[in-house]
Amino acid sequence: MFNKKIIDKMKKIILFLTLIAMCSKISAQNDTLKLSLASALKLGLSNRFDAKESSLNIDIAKNKLAKSNKELLPDLSASGKINYFGQVQPSIIPAGYLGLTEPEKITIGMKNNTALALDLNYTIYKPGLFTDIKIAANDVELAKEKNVKSDIDIKIEIAQAYDNALLKSLQYSIAQKNENRYKEYYTLANGKYLNGALLESDMLLAELDYKNAVASTTKQKQNYMLSLQSLIYYINVPENTFIVITDSLPSTIDTTINTGLSTKAISNRSEIKQMNIEQAGYVLQLKKTKENYYPSLSFFANYTKLFQGPDLDYSQNFYWAPVNCVGLKLSVPIIGSIKNINAVKEYKLKLSQTDLALKQKTADLLYEVQSALTKLNNTKQNLIVAKDNYQLSQKVYELNKQQYNTGDFSNQKLLDTEKSLSTAEQDYITAVYEFLIAKINYQKAVGSF
């Protein structure tokens, strides 16, 4: 009976621990994020605060456009005014009027003068009014393009962080292989030393190489984890998220080069699009400035209900009287036209300046595209060669290790082979690094982000 109670209690404890383990596993799965480069770019843009801040500039520009459109609406206002005089100012009637022989003071008017009015003003024609709307619409397009450029800059940061994680992953993987290789080498050397076939100094050197390889692996793992932390920062996800990068270097290499993009590169670049939009804006500004020479015409109307009475009793209809008027107003600039001459000259100069800047930027980008494409092709070719050499060096080392194990290969020759392998490894890592940089520079140059 006692044993049964203990067994039942142990079963409950095991069940409880199992549930805890399952919950922990589920939580860990929820915190794990598998990311391709494409998904990292998409997630980063949706999470980054600077991306959201930049997009608000579009809303601000659209609001200004709506504000400009509302300038076409007439102005209608209501007003009320009360003037109450404690004492009505008398009027002086000079002698000779109304049969008066002497000047006299006559009080004419009421103490309470109240006016309730409606005023309507409608601009029939105002220079630059419709051009202002076009300028505001152009500013919306410019805000959109600037937001595109901001998104591109963010994507480049994320892509650089992702590629850095790929590189660090490669370095960590190679370090692990080195550690295993040096471990095997140390095991062989130690066995030969115990059998009296190897000097102690050679065995200790093999042990030192192995320990250095272990330390190198630890360092590369740390660097890899730091690169993942950097990626977490750039895509703005919780810092306790565990990231698994799903892209591989072979897929990155195979899908990168599309030389057909370079022919459309200049038109794809946001910098060129922005400058074209800015130039269109200066054209509109120049048009608006020239329109300032023209007169403006507006229509106005007023309806007033006027009360003039001796007190504040508004119920007496006798003292109420309507007053209304309509009219047209024409305003012709005179001195303003003289002042406007310099404004016209300013926008003409800005148009010339923007045109020259656009031509220079086009030349700069053409060179950037050609240079980026050349570097990308070169680094890809160098990477293929370095990878082949690295794979070949591994095969050579494995063959020499087998010969060394059977006694057909000297310790010094094995060390020389190891040096060649290490050189091939470093050349491969360097080639990968240079290729990843060239890849991003090319994508940026052709506007493919």
Secondary structure, DSSP 8 states (H G I E B T S, - for coil): -HHHHHHHHHHHHHHHHHHHHHHHHHHHHHTEEEE-HHHHHHHHHHH-HHHHHHHHHHHHHHHHHHHHHGGGS-EEEEEEEEEE-SS---EEE-TTSTT-SS-EEE--S-SEEEEEEEEEEEEEE-TTHHHHHHHHHHHHHHHHHHHHHHHHHHHHHHHHHHHHHHHHHHHHHHHHHHHHHHHHHHHHHHHHHHTTSS-HHHHHHHHHHHHHHHHHHHHHHHHHHHHHHHHHHHHT--TT-EEEE---HHHHHHTT--GGGGGGHHHH-HHHHHHHHHHHHHHHHHHHHHHTTS-EEEEEEEEEEEEEESSS-TT-GGGEEEEEEEEEEEE--SHHHHHHHHHHHHHHHHHHHHHHHHHHHHHHHHHHHHHHHHHHHHHHHHHHHHHHHHHHHHHHHHHHHHHHHHTSS-HHHHHHHHHHHHHHHHHHHHHHHHHHHHHHHHHHHTT--
